Amino acid sequence: MESEQESDRSFGMRNFKYINTIKEAVEKECPMTVSCADIVALSARDGILMLGGPRIEMRSGRKDSKQSYLTEVQNAIPNHNDTIDLVLARFQSIGIDTPGTVALLGAHSVGRVHCVNLVHRLYPTVDPTLDPEHAEYLKRRCPTPDPDPKAVLYSRNDLETPMILDNMFYKNLLKHKGLLMVDQQLTAHPLTSPLVDKMAADNGYFHHQFARAVLLLSENNPLNDDQGEIRKDCRYVNLV
C-alpha cells in the first residue's frame, strides 16, 4: 500500500514524526480513542493559532482510513502551477467558495517554496509577472534551473513576517512578489483580484475567511464507522 506521502503534492512536507509522538502520548492516556486524523486536524488548528492566526473551533470524532488515497491526493489537491479556474473549481466541489479559496492560499503567508517549484518562473527567462528585483533575489536563492530535489534550496514566501499568518501575502502579490504561479494569478483573475485587494487591506477579513474555509476543509467527507478505524500507529493501517 503506497502512502499519500509519496505523492508529489507532498513534496517538501516533513516532521511527520511529531504526529507519531502525539499519538504515542495520547494512546497512553486514552487507548484507541483519538484518531490520527483528529491529531492532524487539531495540530493544524493549534499551529494556525501559534502563528498568529485565528482560533478555529474544530469538532473531533474523525476516523482514520483503512486504505491509501494516493490517487485522490493527486486528483484533488491543486498543484503549484495549476490555473486559478481549476483551483476554484476543485475547492468549490467540496463546498468552499471563492473568498474561502483565496483565503486558503493565504496559508502561503508562512513557510517556504522549494526551488524545484519555483525555477520555471526564473529560467530560461524571468516570468514578466514577477518583480525584476525580487527575481534577482530568487535567482541567488535558486542559482540553477535544475535544482536537486533532495537539496533544501528554497525561498521564504514572505521575507517581512515569515512566521506570522497575516495578510502580508496579499500585499506581496500586489507588488508582484508571489512565488508560486498559482498565487500570482490571484491578482489577474476577475473573481479573485478584488478579494486580494480586500484581504491586503484588512487582516481581520482575511482571518475570518481563512477560519471559515479551514473549518469546512476539516469537515470534508469524514469516514463513518464502517469505512474507518482508529489506527494504533499513524503510519500503518491496523492489522485485521
N, C-alpha and C positions, 0 to 999 in steps of 0.2 A: 504494500500500500504506500503510494508516494505522497509525501506530506505537502500541504499547501505552501509550506515554507520553501519548497523547491521551485515555486513559480517565479518567473522573472519580475512579477509585480511585487514580490517580497524582497527584491534585491536591496541590499543595504540595511535591512532590518536586523537587529541583533539584541542581545541581552534577554533572550527568552528564558535564560537561567533564573531570572528573578521571579518569573511566573511559577516555576517549579519550587523555588524557595518559599513563596507564599503558600502554595498548595501543601507543601510538607507541614508548615506551621498550622494551617487550618485543619488538616487531617488529624493532627494530634489533639485538637480541641473538639472537633465535630467530624468524626469519621464518615466518609461517603455522604456528605450533606451539601457541601458547596462545590458547584461545578467549576471546571476550568474556564468555561465561557463566562460565568459570572466574575471570576477573578480578572479576566482580561478586560471586561467591560468596566468593572469598578476601578481597576487600575487606571484605565483611560480617564474616568471621571476624576479621580484624585490627581492624576498628572496634569489635567487641564487646570484644576484649581491651583496647584503648586506653581504653575507657570503664569499665574496672574489672570487666568480666565475665569469664566463664570462657574458657580456651583450648580451642578445638574443633579436633580433628584431622580436617580435611576431606580427602577424596580429590579429585584433579583428573582431567581427561580428558573434561570435558563438551564437547559440540558446540553451536554456535550454530544457531538456526533459520534456515530458508530462507524463512520467511513470518512475517507478523504474527499474533499470537494475541490480538488485541484483544477478541474475543468471549469467549474463555476467561478473560481477566482479569476481565471484568465478571461472569462466572458463578461464578468460583472464589474470588476474593478477597472476604472479608466486608466489608460496609460499616459505617460508624461507628454506624449506628442499627439494625443487624440484631439479631434476638433471639439470646440465648445458645444456644438449642437449634439454630438454624440454623448458628451459628459452630461449635459442637461437631460437628455433622453434616458440615460441609464439611471440617474437618480430619480427622475420622475416616475420610472417604472416601479420604484419602491416607496413612492409617496412623498418624496422630498421635492419641494417646489424650487423655482429659480432663486429666490433670495436665500433659501437654505443651502442650495448648491454653491452659490458664490461665497457664502459664509464658511462652508466646509473647506473650500480651497484655501481659506484664510488660515487653516492649520499650518500652512507653509510659512506662516509668520515666524515659526521656530524651526529648529533643525537645520539640515544641510542638504545640498544636492550633490550627488557624486558626479564627477566629471564625465563618466560614461553616459549620463543622461543629459549632458549639457553641451558637449563639444560640437554637436551638429549645428549649434547656433553660432559657433565661433570659427569653424573651419569647413571648407577652404576659404569662405568669406564670411564676414560678420553679418548676422541677421540684421536687416535695416530697422527692425522694430526695437533693437537693443541699443541703449545709450552707449555711444562710442567710448567714452571714458570708462564706463563700467565694464565694457567689453575688454578693454586693455587690462583692467584688474583681473578679470576672469581668465584671461589668457595666461597671466602669471600663476594663477591657481591651477590651471589646466594647460600646461605648456605643450601638449601633444594632441593631435587629432585622434590618436588611437591609444587611449589610456588602458592600463592593465586593470581589468575589473576587480582583481584581488587587492590592488593597492588602494589605500584610503586617500584618494585625491578628491577634494571637494571644495565647495564654497558654501558659506553660510547663506541662508535665504535672506536674512536681514542683518546688516552689519551694525545697525544702531541699537536695536533692542533684541539681540539674537535669542534670548531665552525668556522672552515675555510674549505671551499670546495676546497681541494687540493689533490695532488697525494699521500699524506701520507697513504691513504687507501691501495694503491697498495704496498707501502713499507712494511706496516704491514702484508699484505698477504705473501710476500716473507719471512717474519720472522715467519710465521705460527701463526699469531695473528688475523686472521679473525674470527669474532664472529659467523656469520651465516654459516651454511654448504654450502649454495649455493655460498657464496662469496669465501670460501677457495677452492672450486672446480675449480675456475678460474685458479689456478696455476698448476693444473694437467691435464687439457684438452688440447689436441694438437692444437686446434684452438684458444684458449684464452690465453694460457700460454705466447706466445711471446708478446701478447698485454699487459699483466700485466707488463712484463719487460719493454716494451716501455713506458708505462704510468708512471711507477715508476721512470723512468729516465728523463721524460720530462713532466713537469706540463703543458706547453703550448699545447702539443699534446693532453693531457687528456682534457683540457678545450675546445679545438677545436672540438673534437669528442663528448664531452658532449653537447655542444651548438647545434651541428648539430642534435643529437639524440633527445634532448628536443624539438627542433623546429618541427621535424617530429611527435613526440608524441603529441604535442599541436594541430596539424592539422589533426589528425587521425579521419576519419569518422565523420565530422561535420554534424549536423542535418540541413535539409533545412527548408524553411518557413512552409511547411505543417506538417513536423514532429515535429517541435519545437515551442517554445514560449519564451517570456521574462518574467520570474517569477516576481511577485510583492514581494514575500518573498522567500528567497533561501531554506527555509525548507519545502516548500509545492508547489505542482503544483497549477496553477491558477484555480479558480472555474469557470466553464463554465457558 
